[in-house]
């Protein structure tokens, strides 16, 4: 298997001479990095929606299969995952908006963070609707 292609060397952004020596300090331009918090937020938000769909299925299954108990247990799981997605998304947005001086890493992924916040909130909302549906089916 051939080795991966080598990256083209980037020219230094700035070179500062160290007084009294033949050496210098090289400042490189660091490329932006996608925020891991934003990616995690989106993944958790999608998982929250998946769990909430499971809650809806248990809610529709009715009392024959213990729908309300199962829906309640999965609602707690989906709620925790959804809240985690929202919190991670908000932290990612703060991380992305924070100004970064040139030698430090800049983060991108604002759209991923917003999508994670949205998916997490929708997952919590659908989970609560599924739990309400399960309780209504259980009572009737």
C-alpha positions as CSV (number, residue, x, y, z in Angstrom):
1,X,0.0,0.0,0.0
2,X,1.5,3.4,-1.0
3,X,2.1,6.0,1.7
4,X,-0.4,8.8,1.8
5,X,0.5,11.9,-0.3
6,X,2.6,14.4,1.7
7,X,1.1,17.8,2.4
8,X,2.6,20.7,0.6
9,X,4.7,22.7,3.0
10,X,3.1,25.9,4.1
11,X,5.2,29.0,4.2
12,X,5.6,30.5,7.7
13,X,3.3,33.3,8.6
14,X,6.0,35.3,10.3
15,X,9.6,34.7,11.5
16,X,10.9,36.7,14.5
17,X,14.7,36.8,15.0
18,X,15.9,36.0,18.5
19,X,18.3,38.8,19.5
20,X,21.9,37.8,20.0
21,X,21.5,34.4,18.3
22,X,21.4,33.1,14.8
23,X,18.0,31.5,15.5
24,X,14.5,32.7,14.9
25,X,11.0,31.9,16.0
26,X,8.7,30.7,13.2
27,X,4.9,31.3,13.5
28,X,2.9,29.0,11.3
29,X,-0.7,29.5,10.2
30,X,-2.8,26.9,11.9
31,X,-5.7,25.7,9.8
32,X,-9.2,25.8,11.4
33,X,-10.4,22.6,13.1
34,X,-14.0,21.3,13.3
35,X,-15.2,21.4,16.9
36,X,-15.5,18.0,18.5
37,X,-18.2,19.4,20.7
38,X,-20.3,20.3,17.7
39,X,-19.9,16.9,16.1
40,X,-20.8,15.2,19.4
41,X,-23.8,17.5,19.8
42,X,-25.1,16.5,16.4
43,X,-24.5,12.8,17.0
44,X,-26.3,13.0,20.4
45,X,-29.1,15.0,18.9
46,X,-29.7,12.3,16.2
47,X,-29.6,9.6,18.9
48,X,-32.1,11.5,21.0
49,X,-34.5,11.6,18.0
50,X,-34.0,7.9,17.5
51,X,-34.7,7.1,21.1
52,X,-37.8,9.3,21.0
53,X,-39.1,7.4,18.0
54,X,-38.6,4.2,20.1
55,X,-40.7,5.9,22.8
56,X,-43.4,6.7,20.2
57,X,-43.4,3.0,19.1
58,X,-43.8,1.8,22.7
59,X,-46.5,4.3,23.3
60,X,-48.4,3.0,20.3
61,X,-47.8,-0.6,21.3
62,X,-50.2,-0.1,24.2
63,X,-50.7,-1.9,27.4
64,X,-50.2,-5.4,26.0
65,X,-46.5,-5.0,25.9
66,X,-45.9,-2.8,29.0
67,X,-45.9,0.3,26.8
68,X,-46.1,3.0,29.5
69,X,-43.2,1.5,31.6
70,X,-41.0,1.0,28.6
71,X,-41.9,4.4,27.2
72,X,-41.1,6.0,30.5
73,X,-37.7,4.4,30.8
74,X,-36.7,5.3,27.2
75,X,-38.1,8.9,27.8
76,X,-35.6,9.3,30.6
77,X,-32.8,8.0,28.4
78,X,-33.8,10.2,25.4
79,X,-34.2,13.2,27.7
80,X,-30.7,12.8,29.1
81,X,-29.2,12.4,25.6
82,X,-31.2,15.4,24.2
83,X,-30.2,17.7,27.1
84,X,-26.6,16.6,26.6
85,X,-26.9,17.4,22.9
86,X,-28.2,20.9,23.7
87,X,-25.6,21.6,26.3
88,X,-22.7,20.3,24.0
89,X,-24.1,22.4,21.1
90,X,-24.2,25.6,23.3
91,X,-20.7,24.9,24.5
92,X,-19.5,24.3,20.9
93,X,-21.1,27.6,19.8
94,X,-19.2,29.4,22.6
95,X,-16.0,27.7,21.6
96,X,-16.4,28.6,17.9
97,X,-17.3,32.3,18.6
98,X,-14.3,32.8,21.0
99,X,-11.7,34.9,19.2
100,X,-8.4,33.0,18.7
101,X,-5.1,34.8,18.5
102,X,-3.0,33.7,15.5
103,X,-0.9,31.0,17.1
104,X,-3.9,29.2,18.6
105,X,-6.4,26.9,16.9
106,X,-9.6,28.3,15.4
107,X,-12.7,26.1,15.5
108,X,-15.4,25.8,12.9
109,X,-18.7,23.9,12.9
110,X,-21.3,26.4,13.9
111,X,-23.9,24.7,11.6
112,X,-23.2,21.4,13.2
113,X,-23.7,22.9,16.7
114,X,-27.0,24.5,15.7
115,X,-28.2,21.2,14.1
116,X,-27.2,19.4,17.3
117,X,-29.1,21.9,19.5
118,X,-32.2,21.6,17.2
119,X,-32.1,17.8,17.1
120,X,-31.6,17.5,20.8
121,X,-34.6,19.7,21.5
122,X,-36.8,17.9,19.0
123,X,-35.7,14.6,20.5
124,X,-36.8,15.7,24.0
125,X,-40.1,17.1,22.7
126,X,-40.9,13.9,20.7
127,X,-40.0,11.8,23.8
128,X,-42.4,13.7,26.0
129,X,-45.1,13.4,23.3
130,X,-44.5,9.7,23.1
131,X,-44.7,9.3,26.9
132,X,-48.0,11.3,27.0
133,X,-49.3,9.0,24.2
134,X,-48.2,5.9,26.1
135,X,-50.0,7.1,29.3
136,X,-53.2,7.9,27.4
137,X,-53.2,4.5,25.7
138,X,-52.4,2.8,29.1
139,X,-55.3,4.6,30.9
140,X,-57.9,3.9,28.2
